[in-house]
């Protein structure tokens, strides 16, 4: 039995954690290969020792970057090696490329997997759908592509195997011409790693008022997130603050939604928060259905009172 | 030269209900709606029509059953797509489309697109609001051999090409793509219109065809996944904190946050 892991080198390290679950739960011997989408100049020691059998990487280009290139490379490797699972991060490039490959190979995809359960002779992959209200347990009847939310598994050595690095030639894709690539502004905002997030929505009356949220975030050593209108329509905050389906997916211990109505697209980004607090004037705002604690009221009244009490508790002057 | 806008008739997650004993979602009883982001796709199709396209087709495949009950509901929703400005609507629905998997869905949609003929652009939302899997557009592109680009928030049309801006997690790409192409769009691309009363009336006269997957020459699909849905029980506590004033509400909230261990008081 063979498994293929696809991603950047960092992903290949992290997803080795998923590989080791597969190995532990399988009665047969499992060989794990990987495809790095970036060229590897010299074998990085932290990857070399994990136990991969072979790591393929592009030789003739720096990076596999079009959906079709990635789809064709994966299809090709699948046809040669007959993998039972292809595992990749659940991010946009892999979702689309591997959907394309999945159709070529006539195999299903399970995206956004957050949990793997091993049953006798099979695996059950869990993901959350329908605005966080339904868990879908999916069992492939044969081969499948599994996309895993990052930050889920800790990588580590899963076998004693010696890894060989195998250069492969990637065909040129002339149909998809990248004219420009712009990195999104990356400030000090690392929402994916934040323990506490204060998130702002349309309930704020002006851009200036957002400083209230930033002050509160500073006090709690948290970060500021926002809903779609604030980043996309009003452009009061750069996109790196945006949480939701098209923005970031976060998993803080505490998520405080201030003046956010709670559209399904926003909820999709906060599903894995441990505790969600919502403050909104509208008692019917859908955010309350997705919150642990709700306060119906004015956020302008909430923030100063909340800050004051937090200062007392934390002993901040 | 035509445009096809894919329309998913999705479970309206705002109206989800669960069986009290098994806590499974009662999917057969929950109304469907046009998946939100597919409205943006249709709006973009309407905008692109000015570049010499003759027709906009709203194309849908019914996956949520039961068939008998859903077929009228599906037609009503597609009337809405016609009212928004699509010229024709096509619904693929029969016993094989219900609960079918994405491999089958893509094959059926692709075959219908071939039969419509002269389709240069296929548009769809980046994901549907019920299952969020984001895979149908790329699968359809693969079936048709079209170019594909996803997560697009701006489209510029130029003769037999498009230049798009697409939004990935940590960067934005400007991509030039040959047509025919399948393009998935995000909500940021536009603001979908609301139909006027006149348009709603006019929609009653526009063609809406129902096609069986067997008429498309498709074999019934072989199951590739076993799926089991369960409601998320007490996913969230849903406690609304009451109090005589904000000060009292805030104190109660903080007590709760301390007992949850997410705020740690300093001694």
Interface residues (C-beta under 8 A of the other chain):
Chain A: X67 X68 X71 X91 X92 X93 X95 X96 X97 X99 X100 X101 X102 X103 X104 X106 X107 X108 X109 X110 X111 X112 X128 X129 X130 X131 X132 X133 X134 X135 X136 X137 X138 X139 X140 X141 X142 X144 X175 X176 X177 X178 X179 X180 X181 X182 X183 X184 X186 X196 X220 X228 X232 X245 X246 X248 X253 X254 X264 X265 X268 X274 X275 X276 X277 X283 X286 X288 X289 X290 X291 X292 X293 X294 X295 X296 X297 X298 X301 X302 X305 X306 X309 X310 X313 X314 X315
Chain B: X11 X13 X14 X16 X25 X36 X101 X102 X103 X106 X126 X127 X129 X130 X131 X132 X133 X134 X135 X136 X137 X138 X139 X141 X142 X143 X147 X148 X149 X150 X151 X163 X167 X168 X169 X170 X171 X172 X173 X174 X175 X176 X177 X178 X184 X186 X187 X188 X223 X224 X225 X226 X227 X228 X229 X230 X231 X232 X235 X236 X237 X238 X239 X240 X241 X246 X247 X249 X250 X251 X253 X254 X256 X257 X258 X260 X262 X263 X265 X266
